[in-house]
Amino acid sequence: MNPSAQLLGALATALRLTTAEREHLFRTAGSAVPARGLVPRHITPGVQRLVDRLNDVPLAVFTAAHDLLLWNPLWAAIDGDPLSRAPIERNVVWRYFLGGNDRVEWDAIHDEEFARDLVADLRAAVGRYPLDRDLAELVARLRRESPEFERRWDSAYIAAHRSSTKRVHTPVGVIEVECDVLSVPGSDLRVVVYTTAPGTADDERLALLRVVGLQRLPGDDGMIGR
């Protein structure tokens, strides 16, 4: 009995194989190598090491379709535990347009830019990965269920990844973070990093959050601190 593609993919990630080694694993196991028209989800060794070693800043890895793949403990502490959400709720686009995200605040200008960039990113991903059924289904559901997403879908806007400032509500108080998106060459993964300005109250709160993690503080009723 041949192992499934899902099992082989998980094994490749666990063994921290490169893309070429992953493809060799699939061929050796007698399984078809994932088609080029599918959204890449393989975590490369370099990306895994990045997540392993950068523990002092919130960091997460997303696909070109904005599905959350990997995160460090501080990301879970500042953004909420991804394992507590359904898989579709770990998708940034779904969460923004339909899931509700009362943790994060932008000003009106950045909020508009973020919404436009998300839709444009997803439209570009559909063009690059036409064989990906999960991506097609995500877009179809968003167009059906979110009038705001549907209104933006036919725009010719091209996404521009830029740094942005966000205010995140956490159990230790509001933390203002700078958000940067790093591209991973050859894999189409995106690494999102939150940083705070050194010596500020935000930096102190982030340091406290490193200690608190996912624990609830005394008197915390589970709601996000305002």
Summary of the structure (lengths in Angstrom):
residues: 226
radius of gyration: 18.6
end to end distance: 54.2
largest distance: 58.2
contacts: 632
relative contact order: 0.14
helix: 46%
strand: 17%
